[in-house]
């Protein structure tokens, strides 16, 4: 299984290079499916989502598809994900995304898809791969008003937690000291990543890719 778990997407050449290592084949031969579902519950400007799409487009892909798993039946989205070489899951509300990963049926088929495809996560898209999503600062209450109770469990594709957006001006509470305190409530390792950092995972082997700052706790 090959994963690239980012804080804020394809923000620098090191992160793009890590994706190139995972895909092996040239980008111009590859199809990418972009899942924007987590963003649907976020209010206001979506410039950050457009930035993610533009970063994908700049790779020079053979095909860039947008696949919203909350808007399409499984018979439609599954076929389109199967046609992709890269499954790119964008950021937004982590709890809303986790609900739809379960409700759509993606949770069941994703492990099989990832035997032959690369997974790229951004923020919420990275956090759902963790054993749980309790680190998320997304508004759980807003998601539960729509969906009812949402479990904190993640997909457990990795055995650690990610706290993205460290030292981001939009999330002033997210500092290394905040994560240090958070780490006392779990025995799981926590990777605190700024927006220039990501984690590359190949069959369980973890490599941090960064042109910024990051720390591991626990």
C-alpha positions in Angstrom: 0.0 0.0 0.0 1.3 3.4 -1.0 0.2 6.6 0.7 1.2 10.2 0.6 -0.4 12.0 3.6 0.0 15.7 3.4 -1.0 18.6 5.6 -1.9 21.0 2.8 -1.4 19.1 -0.5 1.3 19.3 -3.1 2.9 22.4 -1.6 6.5 22.0 -2.8 8.9 20.0 -5.0 9.8 17.5 -2.3 6.2 16.4 -1.8 5.7 16.2 -5.6 8.9 14.2 -5.8 7.6 11.8 -3.1 4.4 11.3 -5.2 6.6 10.7 -8.3 8.4 8.0 -6.4 5.2 6.3 -5.4 3.6 6.3 -8.9 6.8 5.1 -10.6 5.3 5.9 -14.1 5.4 9.4 -15.5 2.5 11.7 -14.5 1.5 12.2 -18.1 0.6 8.5 -18.3 -1.6 8.6 -15.1 -5.2 9.3 -14.2 -6.1 11.0 -11.0 -9.5 10.9 -9.2 -10.0 13.9 -7.0 -12.5 13.4 -4.1 -13.7 16.8 -2.8 -16.4 15.5 -0.4 -14.9 16.8 2.8 -15.1 20.4 1.5 -18.9 20.2 1.0 -19.6 21.1 4.6 -17.1 24.0 4.8 -18.5 27.5 4.5 -16.9 30.5 2.8 -14.1 30.8 0.3 -12.9 27.6 -1.4 -9.7 29.0 -2.8 -7.7 26.3 -0.9 -9.7 23.6 -2.7 -9.1 25.3 -6.1 -5.4 25.5 -5.2 -5.4 21.7 -4.7 -7.0 21.1 -8.0 -4.6 23.4 -9.8 -1.6 21.7 -8.1 -2.9 18.4 -9.5 -3.4 19.9 -12.9 0.2 21.2 -12.9 1.4 17.6 -12.7 0.5 17.2 -16.4 -1.7 14.2 -15.8 -3.3 12.2 -18.6 -6.7 12.7 -16.9 -8.0 14.6 -13.8 -11.5 13.5 -12.7 -13.6 14.9 -9.9 -15.5 12.2 -8.0 -17.8 13.2 -5.2 -18.7 10.1 -3.3 -21.6 11.8 -1.5 -23.2 12.8 -4.8 -22.9 9.6 -6.9 -24.1 6.0 -6.5 -21.4 3.4 -5.8 -21.9 1.9 -9.2 -20.7 5.2 -10.7 -17.9 6.4 -8.3 -16.4 2.9 -8.0 -15.9 2.5 -11.7 -14.3 6.0 -11.9 -11.9 5.2 -9.0 -11.0 2.0 -10.6 -10.0 3.9 -13.7 -7.6 6.1 -11.6 -3.9 5.5 -10.8 -4.0 8.1 -8.0 -6.9 8.6 -5.5 -6.6 12.1 -4.1 -8.8 12.9 -1.1 -9.0 16.6 -0.3 -9.5 18.5 3.0 -12.5 20.0 4.8 -14.6 18.6 7.6 -13.0 15.3 8.7 -16.2 14.0 10.3 -18.4 14.7 7.3 -15.8 12.9 5.1 -15.6 9.9 7.4 -19.4 9.6 7.4 -19.4 9.5 3.6 -16.5 7.1 3.3 -18.6 4.7 5.4 -22.0 5.5 4.1 -21.0 5.3 0.4 -19.2 2.0 0.8 -15.8 3.4 0.0 -14.5 2.1 3.4 -15.1 -1.5 2.2 -13.5 -1.3 -1.2 -10.6 1.1 -0.6 -8.1 -1.5 0.7 -8.6 -3.5 -2.5 -8.3 -0.4 -4.6 -5.0 0.6 -2.9 -3.3 -2.6 -3.7 -2.6 -1.1 -7.2 -3.2 2.6 -6.7 -1.6 5.5 -4.8 -3.6 7.4 -2.1 -2.9 11.1 -1.6 -4.6 12.8 1.4 -4.8 16.5 2.3 -5.6 17.4 5.9 -9.0 15.6 6.5 -8.1 13.2 3.7 -4.9 12.3 5.5 -6.5 12.1 9.0 -9.2 9.5 8.0 -6.4 7.0 7.3 -5.5 7.1 11.0 -6.8 4.7 13.7 -9.0 7.5 14.9 -9.9 11.0 13.9 -10.0 12.6 17.4 -7.2 14.9 16.6 -9.4 16.7 14.1 -10.4 20.3 14.9 -13.3 20.0 12.4 -16.8 20.9 13.7 -18.1 17.5 14.7 -21.4 18.9 15.9 -22.1 20.5 12.5 -21.6 17.1 10.8 -23.7 15.3 13.4 -26.6 17.7 13.0 -26.8 16.4 9.4 -25.8 12.8 9.8 -26.5 11.8 13.4 -23.8 10.3 15.6 -20.4 9.8 13.9 -17.9 7.4 15.3 -14.3 8.6 16.0 -12.7 5.6 14.4 -10.6 6.0 11.2 -9.7 3.6 8.5 -6.5 2.3 10.3 -4.5 2.3 7.1 -1.6 3.5 9.2 -0.8 3.0 12.9 -0.2 6.6 13.8 -2.1 9.9 14.0 -1.5 13.1 12.0 -2.1 16.7 13.2 -1.9 18.9 10.2 -1.6 22.7 9.7 1.0 23.3 12.5 1.8 27.0 12.8 -0.8 27.9 10.2 -2.3 31.4 10.7 -5.8 30.1 10.1 -5.4 27.6 13.0 -3.5 29.6 15.7 -4.2 27.0 18.3 -2.2 24.3 16.4 1.3 24.6 17.8 3.8 21.9 18.7 3.0 22.7 22.4 -0.7 21.9 21.7 0.2 18.5 20.2 2.6 17.8 23.1 -0.4 18.2 25.5 -2.6 16.1 23.1 0.0 13.3 23.0 -0.5 12.6 26.7 -4.0 11.3 26.0 -2.9 8.6 23.6 -0.2 6.0 23.2 -0.2 6.3 19.4 2.6 8.2 17.7 1.4 11.7 16.5 3.1 13.4 13.6 2.6 17.2 13.8 3.1 18.6 10.3 3.2 22.1 9.0 1.9 22.8 5.5 5.2 22.2 3.9 5.4 18.6 5.2 3.9 15.2 4.4 4.3 11.5 5.2 5.1 8.9 2.6 4.1 5.4 3.5 5.1 2.3 1.5 3.9 -1.0 2.8 4.1 0.3 6.4 7.5 2.0 6.0 7.2 5.7 7.0 9.3 8.5 5.6 8.7 12.2 6.5 9.0 14.6 3.5 9.4 18.2 4.5 10.6 21.6 3.4 9.2 23.0 6.7 8.8 21.9 10.3 7.5 18.7 11.8 7.8 16.7 15.0 6.9 13.2 16.1 5.4 12.7 19.6 5.1 9.4 21.5 
